[in-house]
Amino acid sequence: MRYEFSEVLNDLIDYFLVADLRALLRFKEENALPDDLGQEFVTSDSGDRAVHEGFVLPVPGLDNFPYTIIFTLAPSAPRLTESTCRLQHRRVGYYLRVENRSLALFTWRALHNFTGETVEKLLAKYSEPNRPIIEIENGWYQVEVRAGWIAADNGNGSALDEPAFEFVLIPSDPPQRPAPVDLGYSFGLDL
């Protein structure tokens, strides 16, 4: 199964994040982290721990484009393998845990006042059409992150390239140890 969301903006910040928002909130509360989770993540090792423990997947180095966001559930073939696409990044080794049957892509701004109230408001906003959130079974997922350009119809019959991120989700057992992912890897796209 594949879910696609068009015209997703990065709020002028070079970062996307993917997480089960309520599970990430639980991580914050169980570790007694401050409400400004963004500041906490950049000034301590708690952000690295959140990634290694499967609570959040960071996608840094974004350009300021409207993106197509794709969630592909195995065994469906990734969209960015199609011949009309130009794949530029393919990174493996990420893991995510889903505890509340949802997985969302969001921007760094959501971390600045990360409370139960603001998470619920964000989830309510995500109930609107074309918001990058999917319903998914609880459990662990190995995630492959792909980025590149997809051909998209501009409405008058000709195709234009659009920047896209694809998250290929493969059900998995919990990792035995943290995967050696490069947390500073930049997903910027070449034109």
C-alpha positions in Angstrom: 0.0 0.0 0.0 1.2 3.5 -0.8 0.1 6.9 0.6 1.0 10.1 -1.2 0.7 13.7 0.0 1.4 16.6 -2.3 2.6 20.2 -1.6 3.9 19.4 1.9 5.9 22.4 3.2 8.9 22.4 5.5 8.0 25.7 7.3 11.2 27.3 6.0 13.2 25.0 8.2 15.6 22.5 6.7 14.1 19.5 8.6 11.3 17.0 8.5 10.7 14.5 11.3 8.7 11.3 11.2 7.2 9.8 14.3 4.2 8.4 16.2 3.6 11.7 17.9 2.1 10.3 21.0 4.9 7.8 21.4 7.4 10.7 21.1 5.5 12.5 23.8 5.8 9.5 26.0 9.5 9.4 25.4 9.7 13.1 26.4 7.6 12.6 29.6 9.3 9.4 30.7 12.7 11.1 30.4 11.5 14.3 32.1 12.5 16.4 29.1 11.5 20.1 28.8 8.6 21.2 26.6 11.0 22.8 24.2 12.0 19.4 22.8 13.8 21.0 19.8 16.2 22.9 22.0 16.7 19.8 24.2 17.5 17.7 21.1 20.2 20.1 19.9 21.9 20.7 23.3 22.0 17.1 24.7 22.2 13.5 23.6 18.4 13.0 24.1 17.7 13.6 20.4 20.2 10.9 19.4 18.6 8.5 22.0 15.2 9.3 20.6 16.4 8.3 17.1 18.3 5.2 18.3 15.3 4.0 20.4 12.9 4.4 17.4 10.9 7.3 18.6 11.7 9.7 15.8 13.4 9.7 12.4 15.1 12.9 11.4 15.4 14.1 7.8 17.8 17.1 7.8 19.2 19.2 5.0 16.0 20.0 3.1 15.7 22.7 0.5 12.7 25.0 0.7 10.4 23.3 -1.8 6.8 22.0 -1.6 7.4 18.2 -1.4 5.5 15.1 -2.3 5.6 12.8 0.7 5.1 9.1 0.2 4.7 6.3 2.7 5.1 2.9 1.1 4.2 -0.2 3.1 6.0 -3.4 2.2 5.6 -5.4 0.0 4.5 -2.6 -2.3 7.3 -1.4 -4.6 8.7 2.1 -3.8 7.5 4.9 -6.1 11.1 6.2 -6.4 12.1 3.1 -8.2 9.9 3.9 -11.2 11.6 4.8 -14.5 10.1 8.3 -14.5 11.8 9.1 -11.2 15.3 10.4 -10.4 16.5 8.9 -7.1 19.2 10.9 -5.4 19.2 9.5 -1.8 18.6 6.1 -0.5 19.4 5.5 3.2 18.7 2.4 5.2 19.1 1.4 8.8 16.4 3.5 10.5 13.8 2.0 12.8 10.6 3.4 14.1 8.2 2.2 16.7 4.4 2.8 16.3 2.4 2.5 19.5 -0.7 4.5 18.6 -1.6 3.3 15.1 -0.4 6.5 13.4 2.8 7.8 11.8 3.2 11.5 10.9 5.6 13.7 9.1 6.0 17.1 10.7 8.4 20.0 10.9 10.9 21.0 13.6 8.5 23.8 14.8 6.3 21.2 16.4 9.1 20.4 18.9 9.3 23.9 20.4 6.3 23.5 22.6 5.8 19.7 22.7 3.1 19.1 25.3 0.1 16.8 25.4 -2.1 19.7 24.5 -0.1 20.8 21.5 0.3 17.2 20.2 -3.4 16.7 20.4 -4.0 20.0 18.5 -1.5 18.9 15.9 -3.2 15.5 15.5 -6.6 17.3 15.1 -5.1 19.5 12.4 -3.7 16.4 10.7 -7.3 15.1 10.3 -7.7 17.6 7.5 -7.2 16.3 3.9 -3.7 16.0 2.5 -1.9 16.0 5.8 1.1 13.6 5.9 -0.2 11.1 8.5 -1.1 7.5 8.0 -2.8 4.9 10.1 -0.6 1.9 10.5 -0.4 -1.2 12.7 1.4 -0.9 16.0 4.9 -2.5 16.1 8.4 -1.9 14.9 9.3 -0.9 11.3 12.6 -0.8 9.5 12.6 2.4 7.4 14.3 3.1 4.2 14.4 6.8 3.3 14.4 7.7 -0.4 14.6 11.2 -1.9 14.6 12.5 -5.4 12.4 13.8 -8.2 9.1 12.3 -9.4 7.2 13.1 -12.6 3.9 14.7 -11.9 1.2 15.9 -14.2 0.8 19.7 -14.1 -2.8 19.6 -15.2 -2.4 20.3 -18.9 -0.9 16.9 -19.9 2.8 17.6 -19.5 4.9 16.3 -16.7 7.0 18.3 -14.4 9.5 17.0 -11.9 8.6 17.4 -8.2 10.8 16.9 -5.2 9.7 13.9 -3.1 10.6 11.9 0.0 9.5 8.3 0.3 9.5 6.3 3.5 9.5 2.6 2.8 8.2 0.8 5.9 9.0 -2.9 6.5 7.5 -4.6 9.6 10.4 -5.7 11.8 11.5 -7.0 15.2 12.9 -4.4 17.5 16.6 -3.8 16.7 19.0 -5.7 18.9 21.3 -2.6 19.1 21.0 0.9 17.7 21.6 1.0 14.0 24.7 3.1 13.0 22.8 5.8 11.1 24.5 9.0 10.2 22.3 11.6 12.0 24.0 14.5 10.2 23.4 13.2 6.7 21.9 15.9 4.5 19.0 15.1 2.2 19.4 18.2 0.0 18.3 17.6 -3.6 20.3 18.6 -6.7 18.2 20.3 -9.4 
